[in-house]
């Protein structure tokens, strides 16, 4: 059974590696971002005190290479499943039940990856909790109190990975159920306490000595006591809960219950056959009551994640599928004679249940649609600015799209202003120091591009308080504004303080006016490009169409004009791409179709090269070399959109 599970683990790793998005998601960008400031120094990540260890582990991989980060993340989940399988085998005494538990963990995370590839810091808490659980199970098997203590030290790293994690208590529950009030339980509690004290000491040390640009979640100032910063952070958590679950009357428990019902109904509909088997195992006398109680306690501990965070999404309880799988495996094993006697009817029932589960899974498109749409929109934004933004250029994004900085490789705002929509909005309203720091950032760095995805700021007022001036150059999911002038151009003077209520008042009238001007300007530029092309200046015409392309105004002849320019410059392959884009939106365009067919014939006649398989084999050593250099902090050329490290 162990060999079979290792094959399943290898298949899981290969599957996850195959379905990553071409462009990075916001979680990947956020995971790589701290590496710009803190590098490989573990202490520095304690300024991100809600999840220092998880962010450190992800940053040192994603900060070097997206390929390396994705591979290490998938490898982490693979080893988590193996540790859960080995621990489950020792807890239940059944390899089959352990296979069901570990296999269900793999199935859950493979299904999530197929819905929408991304990373989540919870995975690191599961890894350390699984290692701790396996270590405690082995230590109890060999009657080693010191082993229990060491394993609980490892399990405690789950809390270091994310403070709201509760799975580190699984090994403690195992010690209690197997040994009761004993020396082993005392050793486990001592390990948890020791790691808690060490965590607080490292947090205090980081607060005093780490030269971070700004502490996480908008904790500004260099001389504030740590308890003041922590108090402000807790106030923000209350503010965020009100944002998610509030209504016109304030915080609403009814909204929480509605979200809990919606999330659990959508996700548990996929796992209901396993949940039914888990409930069935509770009624079987063949399973020890201690095992039943332990698995129920595992589920209860996982449920506290949802209750303490007031979040009921899949990632808040996903590791709970492991005890569900263990219980289901025990039920199937105990009912083996019954299954053998009535295999036909029970097999049909199982097929029906699995079919219903598959239908429920196929209905979970909300995650796929939202993530795919966000990644696609961000990719278009990045592609629009590629080549226009240099590594030394500053860019400011008003929203949650940290992956834009990651993909462009540009200079980003300080950590405090990464999440303008939620975090910075809260601190701008509550701290004059924070507002001065915000104005100072704009005054000193003068971001070349202002990217607005949240669309909740009054840009006129932002310009008034910063002394800068911006012009709309692209509309769409992200409105992109180009810096036209600052104090050096005599445009205006930055203010020391401002009214955040005025800043957070969307100015739709300005956008409508500028959008109309942008469309008129784009149409005029396209007409000028056509004139230049008719005069034989294909290079000049192509340069003009670049600005029209950036505007995203959807002029119908743009792709056709660009294709003609590229053909005149001898770039047939790129021209064919432009023509296909044109035909995708206007299949009735006979001129574009004729040009496309002509180019296809010309390119087919001149195409030469090795078979695709041979090309892949020849490229394989180079891919391995690139991965190795990424692991050692070398070049990141393997990334389609590499991260450049800045200051």
C-alpha positions as CSV (number, residue, x, y, z in Angstrom):
1,X,0.0,0.0,0.0
2,X,2.9,2.4,0.7
3,X,4.3,1.9,-2.8
4,X,0.9,2.5,-4.3
5,X,0.6,5.8,-2.3
6,X,4.0,6.9,-3.4
7,X,2.8,6.4,-7.0
8,X,-0.2,8.5,-6.2
9,X,2.0,11.2,-4.8
10,X,4.1,11.3,-7.9
11,X,1.0,11.6,-10.1
12,X,-0.3,14.4,-7.9
13,X,3.0,16.3,-8.2
14,X,3.0,15.9,-12.0
15,X,-0.6,17.0,-12.3
16,X,-0.1,20.1,-10.3
17,X,3.0,21.0,-12.3
18,X,1.1,20.7,-15.6
19,X,-1.8,23.2,-14.8
20,X,-0.1,26.3,-13.6
21,X,-1.2,29.5,-15.3
22,X,1.1,31.2,-17.8
23,X,0.9,34.4,-15.8
24,X,1.4,34.6,-12.1
25,X,-1.5,35.1,-9.7
26,X,-1.7,37.8,-7.1
27,X,-0.8,35.3,-4.3
28,X,2.4,34.4,-6.2
29,X,3.3,38.0,-6.6
30,X,2.6,38.7,-2.9
31,X,4.8,35.7,-1.9
32,X,7.7,36.9,-4.0
33,X,7.4,40.6,-3.0
34,X,9.1,40.6,0.5
35,X,12.2,39.1,-1.1
36,X,12.9,42.4,-2.7
37,X,13.4,44.0,0.8
38,X,14.4,41.2,3.1
39,X,16.3,38.6,1.0
40,X,17.3,35.5,2.8
41,X,17.2,36.9,6.3
42,X,14.6,34.9,8.3
43,X,14.4,37.5,11.2
44,X,13.2,40.2,8.8
45,X,10.1,38.2,8.0
46,X,8.8,38.6,11.5
47,X,7.7,42.1,10.6
48,X,5.0,40.1,8.7
49,X,4.0,38.7,12.1
50,X,0.6,37.1,11.1
51,X,2.6,34.5,9.0
52,X,6.3,35.0,9.1
53,X,7.6,31.5,8.4
54,X,5.1,30.7,5.6
55,X,6.1,34.0,3.9
56,X,9.8,33.4,4.4
57,X,9.5,29.9,2.8
58,X,7.5,31.2,-0.1
59,X,9.6,34.3,-0.6
60,X,13.0,32.7,-0.9
61,X,11.7,30.5,-3.7
62,X,9.3,32.7,-5.6
63,X,11.6,35.7,-5.1
64,X,14.3,33.8,-7.1
65,X,12.1,32.2,-9.7
66,X,8.5,31.6,-10.4
67,X,9.3,28.1,-11.7
68,X,11.3,27.3,-8.5
69,X,8.5,28.7,-6.3
70,X,5.7,26.7,-8.0
71,X,7.8,23.5,-8.0
72,X,8.7,23.8,-4.3
73,X,5.1,24.6,-3.4
74,X,3.9,21.5,-5.2
75,X,6.6,19.5,-3.6
76,X,5.6,20.8,-0.2
77,X,2.0,19.6,-0.7
78,X,3.3,16.2,-2.0
79,X,5.4,15.6,1.2
80,X,2.5,16.8,3.3
81,X,0.4,14.1,1.9
82,X,3.1,11.4,2.4
83,X,3.5,12.5,6.1
84,X,-0.3,12.4,6.6
85,X,-0.4,8.9,5.1
86,X,2.4,7.6,7.3
87,X,0.8,9.2,10.4
88,X,-2.6,7.9,9.5
89,X,-1.3,4.4,9.2
90,X,0.1,4.6,12.8
91,X,-3.0,6.3,14.2
92,X,-5.6,3.9,12.8
93,X,-3.4,0.8,12.3
94,X,-4.8,0.5,8.8
95,X,-2.8,1.2,5.6
96,X,-6.1,1.3,3.7
97,X,-7.6,4.0,5.9
98,X,-4.3,6.0,5.7
99,X,-4.4,5.7,1.9
100,X,-8.0,7.0,1.9
101,X,-7.0,9.9,4.2
102,X,-3.8,10.9,2.3
103,X,-5.5,10.2,-1.1
104,X,-8.4,12.5,-0.2
105,X,-6.0,15.2,0.7
106,X,-4.3,14.9,-2.7
107,X,-7.7,14.8,-4.5
108,X,-8.9,17.9,-2.7
109,X,-5.8,20.0,-3.6
110,X,-5.6,18.6,-7.2
111,X,-9.2,19.5,-7.7
112,X,-8.5,23.0,-6.4
113,X,-5.6,23.3,-8.7
114,X,-7.7,22.4,-11.7
115,X,-10.3,24.9,-10.7
116,X,-7.8,27.7,-10.4
117,X,-4.0,27.3,-10.0
118,X,-2.7,29.5,-7.1
119,X,-0.8,29.3,-3.9
120,X,-1.9,29.8,-0.3
121,X,0.1,30.2,2.9
122,X,-2.1,27.7,4.6
123,X,-0.2,24.9,2.8
124,X,2.9,25.6,5.0
125,X,0.9,25.2,8.2
126,X,-0.4,21.9,7.0
127,X,3.2,20.7,6.2
128,X,4.6,21.4,9.6
129,X,1.4,20.0,11.3
130,X,1.7,16.8,9.3
131,X,5.4,16.4,10.1
132,X,4.6,17.0,13.8
133,X,1.8,14.5,13.7
134,X,4.0,11.9,12.1
135,X,6.8,12.6,14.6
136,X,4.6,12.3,17.6
137,X,3.1,9.0,16.3
138,X,6.5,7.6,15.9
139,X,7.7,8.9,19.3
140,X,4.7,7.3,21.1
141,X,5.3,4.1,19.2
142,X,8.8,4.0,20.6
143,X,7.9,5.4,24.1
144,X,10.2,8.4,23.6
145,X,9.3,11.5,25.6
146,X,12.2,13.4,24.0
147,X,10.8,12.4,20.6
148,X,7.4,13.8,21.5
149,X,9.0,17.1,22.6
150,X,11.0,17.4,19.4
151,X,8.0,16.5,17.2
152,X,5.9,19.2,19.0
153,X,8.6,21.7,18.3
154,X,8.2,21.0,14.6
155,X,4.4,21.0,14.9
156,X,4.6,24.5,16.6
157,X,6.1,25.9,13.4
158,X,2.6,25.6,12.0
159,X,1.6,28.5,14.2
160,X,4.7,30.4,13.0
161,X,3.5,29.8,9.5
162,X,0.1,31.3,10.2
163,X,-1.1,32.5,13.6
164,X,-4.6,31.4,13.0
165,X,-3.6,27.8,12.2
166,X,-4.9,25.2,14.6
167,X,-3.7,21.9,13.1
168,X,-0.6,22.1,15.3
169,X,-2.9,20.9,18.1
170,X,-3.5,17.6,16.2
171,X,-0.3,16.0,17.7
172,X,-1.3,17.3,21.1
173,X,-4.7,15.6,20.8
174,X,-3.0,12.4,19.7
175,X,-0.7,12.4,22.8
176,X,-3.7,13.1,25.1
177,X,-5.8,10.2,23.6
178,X,-3.0,7.7,23.7
179,X,-1.3,8.6,27.0
180,X,-3.7,10.8,28.9
181,X,-2.3,13.1,31.6
182,X,1.3,11.9,31.3
183,X,4.9,13.0,31.0
184,X,4.5,12.9,27.3
185,X,1.6,15.4,27.4
186,X,3.6,17.7,29.7
187,X,6.5,17.5,27.2
188,X,4.2,18.4,24.3
189,X,2.7,21.4,26.1
190,X,6.2,22.5,27.2
191,X,7.3,22.5,23.5
192,X,4.3,24.5,22.5
193,X,4.9,27.1,25.2
194,X,8.6,27.3,24.5
195,X,8.0,28.0,20.8
196,X,5.4,30.6,21.7
197,X,7.8,32.4,23.9
198,X,10.5,32.2,21.2
199,X,8.1,33.6,18.6
200,X,7.3,36.6,20.8
201,X,11.0,37.2,21.4
202,X,11.8,37.1,17.7
203,X,8.9,39.4,16.9
204,X,10.2,41.9,19.5
205,X,13.7,41.5,18.1
206,X,12.5,42.2,14.5
207,X,10.6,45.2,15.7
208,X,13.7,46.7,17.1
209,X,16.4,45.8,14.6
210,X,15.0,44.9,11.2
211,X,15.5,47.8,8.7
212,X,12.2,47.1,6.9
213,X,10.7,49.9,4.7
214,X,7.5,49.7,6.7
215,X,5.9,47.1,8.9
216,X,3.2,45.0,7.5
217,X,-0.5,46.0,7.4
218,X,0.4,49.6,7.6
219,X,2.2,49.9,10.9
220,X,4.1,53.1,10.3
221,X,6.6,54.9,12.4
222,X,10.0,53.8,13.7
223,X,9.6,54.6,17.4
224,X,6.3,53.3,18.4
225,X,6.1,50.6,21.1
226,X,5.3,47.1,19.8
227,X,2.1,46.9,21.7
228,X,0.8,50.1,20.0
229,X,1.5,48.5,16.6
230,X,-0.1,45.3,17.6
231,X,-3.2,47.1,18.9
232,X,-3.5,49.0,15.6
233,X,-3.2,45.7,13.7
234,X,-6.0,44.2,15.8
235,X,-8.1,47.3,15.1
236,X,-7.6,46.7,11.4
237,X,-8.7,43.1,11.7
238,X,-12.0,44.3,13.2
239,X,-12.3,46.8,10.4
240,X,-11.7,44.1,7.8
241,X,-14.4,41.9,9.3
242,X,-16.8,44.8,9.1
243,X,-15.9,45.3,5.4
244,X,-16.6,41.7,4.6
245,X,-19.7,41.1,6.8
246,X,-21.1,44.5,7.5
247,X,-24.2,46.2,6.2
248,X,-25.7,49.7,6.5
249,X,-26.3,49.1,10.2
250,X,-22.8,47.8,10.9
251,X,-21.3,44.4,11.6
252,X,-23.8,41.6,10.8
253,X,-23.8,38.1,12.2
254,X,-26.5,37.3,9.6
255,X,-24.1,38.0,6.8
256,X,-21.6,35.6,8.4
257,X,-24.2,32.8,8.6
258,X,-25.3,33.4,5.0
259,X,-21.7,33.2,3.8
260,X,-21.0,30.1,5.9
261,X,-24.0,28.3,4.5
262,X,-23.1,29.3,0.9
263,X,-19.4,28.3,1.1
264,X,-20.0,25.0,3.0
265,X,-22.9,24.0,0.8
266,X,-20.9,24.5,-2.4
267,X,-17.8,22.7,-1.2
268,X,-19.2,20.0,1.0
269,X,-21.4,18.9,-1.9
270,X,-18.3,17.5,-3.4
271,X,-17.3,15.5,-0.3
272,X,-20.7,14.3,0.9
273,X,-20.1,10.6,0.0
274,X,-16.9,10.7,2.1
275,X,-18.7,12.5,4.9
276,X,-21.5,9.9,4.8
277,X,-18.9,7.1,5.2
278,X,-17.3,9.0,8.1
279,X,-20.6,9.2,9.9
280,X,-21.1,5.5,9.2
281,X,-17.8,4.6,10.8
282,X,-18.9,6.2,14.1
283,X,-21.6,3.5,14.4
284,X,-19.3,0.6,13.8
285,X,-18.2,-1.4,16.8
286,X,-15.1,-2.7,15.0
287,X,-13.5,0.8,15.3
288,X,-12.1,1.7,18.7
289,X,-14.0,4.6,20.4
290,X,-10.6,6.3,21.0
291,X,-10.0,6.4,17.3
292,X,-13.5,7.8,16.6
293,X,-13.1,10.5,19.3
294,X,-9.7,11.4,18.0
295,X,-10.9,11.9,14.4
296,X,-13.8,13.9,15.6
297,X,-11.5,16.1,17.7
298,X,-9.3,16.6,14.6
299,X,-12.3,17.9,12.7
300,X,-13.3,20.1,15.6
301,X,-9.8,21.6,15.8
302,X,-10.0,22.3,12.1
303,X,-13.4,23.9,12.5
304,X,-12.0,26.4,14.9
305,X,-10.1,27.9,11.9
306,X,-13.4,28.9,10.4
307,X,-14.7,30.2,13.7
308,X,-11.7,32.2,14.8
309,X,-11.2,33.8,11.3
310,X,-14.9,33.9,10.5
311,X,-14.0,32.5,7.1
312,X,-15.6,29.4,5.7
313,X,-13.8,29.1,2.4
314,X,-12.3,25.8,1.3
315,X,-8.8,26.8,2.4
316,X,-10.0,27.4,6.0
317,X,-10.9,23.7,6.5
318,X,-9.3,21.9,3.5
319,X,-7.0,19.8,5.6
320,X,-10.0,18.5,7.4
321,X,-10.5,16.1,4.5
322,X,-7.7,14.0,6.0
323,X,-9.6,12.8,9.2
324,X,-12.7,12.5,7.0
325,X,-10.8,10.2,4.7
326,X,-9.4,8.1,7.6
327,X,-12.9,7.6,9.0
328,X,-14.3,6.7,5.5
329,X,-11.4,4.2,5.0
330,X,-12.1,2.5,8.4
331,X,-15.8,2.3,7.5
332,X,-15.1,0.6,4.1
333,X,-12.6,-1.7,5.7
334,X,-15.0,-2.8,8.4
335,X,-17.8,-3.3,5.9
336,X,-15.7,-5.3,3.5
337,X,-17.8,-8.6,3.9
338,X,-21.0,-6.7,3.3
339,X,-19.5,-5.0,0.2
340,X,-18.4,-8.4,-1.1
341,X,-21.9,-9.9,-0.6
342,X,-23.8,-7.0,-2.2
343,X,-21.2,-5.6,-4.6
344,X,-23.5,-4.9,-7.5
345,X,-26.1,-2.8,-5.7
346,X,-23.6,-1.0,-3.4
347,X,-21.4,-0.4,-6.5
348,X,-24.3,1.3,-8.3
349,X,-25.0,3.4,-5.2
350,X,-21.4,4.4,-5.0
351,X,-21.3,5.3,-8.7
352,X,-24.4,7.4,-8.2
353,X,-22.9,9.2,-5.2
354,X,-19.6,9.8,-7.1
355,X,-21.6,11.1,-10.1
356,X,-23.4,13.6,-7.9
357,X,-20.1,14.6,-6.3
358,X,-18.6,15.2,-9.8
359,X,-21.6,17.3,-10.8
360,X,-21.3,19.4,-7.7
361,X,-17.6,19.8,-8.4
362,X,-18.3,20.9,-12.0
363,X,-20.6,23.6,-10.6
364,X,-17.7,25.2,-8.7
365,X,-16.9,27.6,-11.5
366,X,-17.0,30.7,-9.3
367,X,-13.4,30.2,-8.3
368,X,-12.2,29.3,-11.8
369,X,-14.0,32.2,-13.4
370,X,-12.9,34.9,-10.9
371,X,-9.3,33.8,-10.8
372,X,-8.9,33.2,-14.5
373,X,-10.6,36.6,-15.2
374,X,-8.3,38.4,-12.7
375,X,-5.2,36.7,-14.1
376,X,-6.1,37.4,-17.7
377,X,-6.9,41.1,-17.0
378,X,-3.6,41.5,-15.1
379,X,-1.8,39.8,-17.9
380,X,-3.2,42.3,-20.4
381,X,-2.2,45.1,-18.1
382,X,1.4,43.8,-17.8
383,X,1.7,43.2,-21.5
384,X,0.5,46.7,-22.3
385,X,3.2,48.2,-20.1
386,X,6.0,45.7,-21.0
387,X,8.9,47.7,-22.6
388,X,7.4,51.0,-21.3
389,X,8.5,50.3,-17.7
390,X,12.1,50.0,-16.7
391,X,13.4,48.3,-13.6
392,X,14.2,51.7,-12.0
393,X,10.7,53.1,-12.7
394,X,8.1,53.4,-9.9
395,X,4.6,52.2,-10.5
396,X,1.6,52.6,-8.1
397,X,-1.4,50.2,-8.2
398,X,-4.5,51.2,-6.4
399,X,-6.0,47.8,-5.7
400,X,-4.9,44.3,-4.6
401,X,-2.9,43.3,-7.7
402,X,0.5,42.9,-6.2
403,X,1.4,40.5,-9.1
404,X,1.6,43.6,-11.4
405,X,4.8,44.7,-9.7
406,X,6.0,41.2,-9.7
407,X,5.5,40.7,-13.4
408,X,6.7,44.1,-14.5
409,X,9.9,43.9,-12.4
410,X,9.5,47.6,-11.5
411,X,10.0,49.6,-8.3
412,X,6.9,49.2,-6.1
413,X,5.5,51.3,-3.2
414,X,6.5,50.4,0.4
415,X,4.9,47.5,2.0
416,X,2.4,49.7,3.8
417,X,0.8,50.9,0.6
418,X,0.6,47.5,-1.2
419,X,-3.1,46.9,-0.4
420,X,-4.7,50.3,-0.9
421,X,-8.2,49.1,-1.2
422,X,-8.5,47.6,2.4
423,X,-5.4,48.1,4.5
424,X,-4.1,51.5,3.5
425,X,-7.7,52.9,3.4
426,X,-8.0,52.0,7.1
427,X,-4.7,53.5,8.2
428,X,-5.1,56.7,6.0
429,X,-8.2,57.5,7.9
430,X,-6.7,56.9,11.3
431,X,-3.1,58.1,11.3
432,X,-1.7,61.5,10.3
433,X,1.8,60.0,10.2
434,X,0.6,57.4,7.7
435,X,-0.9,60.1,5.5
436,X,2.3,62.1,5.6
437,X,4.2,58.9,4.6
438,X,1.8,58.4,1.8
439,X,2.2,61.9,0.4
440,X,6.0,61.6,0.9
441,X,6.1,58.5,-1.2
442,X,4.4,60.1,-4.1
443,X,6.5,63.3,-3.7
444,X,9.8,61.4,-3.6
445,X,9.3,58.6,-6.1
446,X,6.8,60.2,-8.5
447,X,5.4,56.9,-10.0
448,X,5.6,56.9,-13.7
449,X,2.3,55.0,-14.0
450,X,-0.8,55.0,-11.8
451,X,-2.8,51.8,-12.3
452,X,-6.3,52.0,-10.9
453,X,-8.0,48.6,-10.5
454,X,-10.1,49.5,-7.4
455,X,-11.6,52.6,-9.0
456,X,-12.4,54.2,-5.6
457,X,-10.1,57.3,-5.5
458,X,-10.6,60.9,-6.6
459,X,-7.7,61.3,-8.9
460,X,-8.1,65.1,-8.9
461,X,-7.7,65.2,-5.2
462,X,-4.8,62.8,-5.3
463,X,-3.1,65.2,-7.8
464,X,-3.8,68.2,-5.6
465,X,-2.2,66.6,-2.4
466,X,0.8,65.1,-4.2
467,X,1.6,67.9,-6.7
468,X,1.6,65.4,-9.6
469,X,-0.4,65.3,-12.8
470,X,-1.6,62.1,-14.6
471,X,-3.2,61.5,-18.0
472,X,-5.4,58.5,-18.9
473,X,-3.6,56.3,-21.4
474,X,-5.6,53.0,-21.1
475,X,-9.1,52.1,-20.0
476,X,-10.5,48.7,-19.1
477,X,-10.2,46.4,-16.1
478,X,-7.3,48.6,-15.0
479,X,-7.4,52.3,-15.8
480,X,-3.7,53.3,-16.5
481,X,-2.6,56.8,-16.1
482,X,0.8,58.2,-17.2
483,X,2.7,60.8,-15.2
484,X,2.7,64.1,-17.1
485,X,4.3,66.4,-14.6
486,X,5.4,66.9,-11.0
487,X,6.9,69.6,-8.8
488,X,9.9,69.7,-11.0
489,X,7.6,70.7,-13.8
490,X,5.9,73.4,-11.8
491,X,2.6,71.5,-11.6
492,X,2.0,71.8,-7.9
493,X,3.2,71.3,-4.4
494,X,2.6,68.3,-2.2
495,X,0.6,68.8,1.1
496,X,1.6,67.6,4.5
497,X,-1.8,66.2,5.3
498,X,-5.1,65.7,3.7
499,X,-8.7,64.6,4.1
500,X,-8.9,60.8,3.4
501,X,-12.7,61.0,3.0
502,X,-12.2,63.3,0.0
503,X,-9.5,61.0,-1.4
504,X,-11.9,58.0,-1.2
505,X,-14.6,59.5,-3.4
506,X,-14.6,58.1,-6.9
507,X,-14.6,60.8,-9.5
508,X,-16.6,59.2,-12.4
509,X,-17.0,62.5,-14.2
510,X,-13.3,62.9,-14.7
511,X,-12.9,59.4,-16.0
512,X,-15.8,59.8,-18.5
513,X,-14.2,63.0,-19.8
514,X,-10.7,61.5,-20.1
515,X,-12.0,58.3,-21.7
516,X,-13.8,60.3,-24.4
517,X,-10.6,62.3,-25.0
518,X,-8.6,59.0,-25.1
519,X,-10.9,57.5,-27.8
520,X,-10.7,60.7,-29.9
521,X,-6.9,60.8,-29.6
522,X,-6.6,57.1,-30.5
523,X,-8.7,57.5,-33.6
524,X,-6.6,60.5,-34.7
525,X,-3.4,58.5,-34.2
526,X,-4.7,55.6,-36.1
527,X,-5.7,57.8,-39.0
528,X,-2.2,59.4,-38.9
529,X,-0.6,55.9,-38.9
530,X,-2.6,55.0,-42.0
531,X,-1.3,58.1,-43.8
532,X,2.3,57.3,-42.8
533,X,1.9,53.7,-44.1
534,X,0.5,55.0,-47.4
535,X,3.6,57.3,-47.6
536,X,5.9,54.3,-47.1
537,X,6.9,55.0,-43.5
538,X,5.9,51.6,-42.0
539,X,8.2,52.0,-38.9
540,X,6.7,55.4,-38.0
541,X,3.2,54.1,-38.6
542,X,3.8,51.0,-36.3
543,X,5.2,53.3,-33.6
544,X,2.0,55.3,-33.6
545,X,-0.2,52.2,-33.4
546,X,1.6,51.2,-30.2
547,X,0.0,54.1,-28.4
548,X,-3.3,53.2,-29.9
549,X,-2.9,49.6,-28.8
550,X,-2.1,50.8,-25.2
551,X,-5.3,52.8,-25.1
552,X,-7.4,49.6,-25.3
553,X,-10.2,51.6,-27.1
554,X,-11.0,48.7,-29.5
555,X,-10.7,50.5,-32.8
556,X,-11.7,47.9,-35.5
557,X,-9.0,48.6,-38.0
558,X,-6.1,48.7,-35.6
559,X,-5.0,45.1,-36.0
560,X,-5.2,45.2,-39.8
561,X,-3.1,48.4,-39.9
562,X,-0.5,46.9,-37.6
563,X,-0.4,43.7,-39.7
564,X,0.3,45.8,-42.8
565,X,3.0,47.7,-41.0
566,X,4.6,44.5,-39.9
567,X,4.4,42.9,-43.3
568,X,6.1,45.9,-44.8
569,X,8.9,45.5,-42.2
570,X,9.3,41.8,-43.0
571,X,7.9,40.5,-39.8
572,X,5.4,38.1,-41.3
573,X,4.9,35.8,-38.3
574,X,4.0,38.7,-36.0
575,X,1.7,40.1,-38.7
576,X,-0.1,36.8,-38.9
577,X,-0.8,37.0,-35.2
578,X,-2.3,40.4,-35.6
579,X,-4.5,39.2,-38.5
580,X,-5.8,36.3,-36.5
581,X,-6.7,38.7,-33.8
582,X,-8.5,40.8,-36.3
583,X,-10.4,37.8,-37.7
584,X,-11.3,36.7,-34.2
585,X,-13.3,39.9,-33.7
586,X,-14.4,40.4,-37.4
587,X,-14.4,37.1,-39.3
588,X,-16.2,38.8,-42.2
589,X,-13.1,41.0,-43.0
590,X,-12.2,39.6,-46.5
591,X,-9.0,41.7,-46.8
592,X,-7.6,40.4,-43.4
593,X,-8.5,36.8,-44.4
594,X,-6.8,37.1,-47.8
595,X,-3.6,38.6,-46.2
596,X,-3.7,35.8,-43.5
597,X,-4.0,33.0,-46.1
598,X,-1.1,34.5,-48.1
599,X,1.1,34.8,-45.0
600,X,0.3,31.2,-44.0
601,X,1.4,29.9,-47.4
602,X,4.6,31.9,-47.3
603,X,5.5,30.9,-43.8
604,X,4.7,27.2,-44.5
605,X,6.9,27.3,-47.5
606,X,9.9,28.6,-45.6
607,X,9.3,26.8,-42.3
608,X,12.2,24.4,-41.4
609,X,13.3,22.8,-38.2
610,X,13.5,19.7,-36.1
611,X,10.4,17.7,-34.9
612,X,8.9,19.2,-31.7
613,X,9.9,16.2,-29.6
614,X,13.6,16.5,-30.6
615,X,13.4,20.2,-29.9
616,X,12.0,19.5,-26.4
617,X,14.8,16.9,-25.7
618,X,17.5,19.3,-26.8
619,X,16.1,22.1,-24.6
620,X,15.8,19.8,-21.5
621,X,19.4,20.3,-20.2
622,X,19.0,24.1,-20.5
623,X,15.7,23.9,-18.5
624,X,17.5,22.0,-15.8
625,X,20.4,24.5,-15.8
626,X,18.0,27.4,-15.4
627,X,16.2,25.7,-12.5
628,X,19.5,25.1,-10.8
629,X,20.6,28.7,-11.3
630,X,17.3,29.8,-9.9
631,X,17.8,27.7,-6.8
632,X,21.1,29.3,-6.2
633,X,19.9,32.9,-6.7
634,X,21.1,33.1,-10.3
635,X,19.4,34.3,-13.4
636,X,15.6,34.1,-13.7
637,X,15.4,33.9,-17.5
638,X,13.2,30.8,-17.2
639,X,10.3,32.9,-16.0
640,X,8.0,34.2,-18.7
641,X,7.6,37.4,-16.6
642,X,10.6,37.4,-14.3
643,X,10.8,39.3,-11.0
644,X,13.7,41.8,-10.8
645,X,14.9,42.5,-7.3
646,X,14.9,46.1,-6.3
647,X,15.2,48.2,-3.2
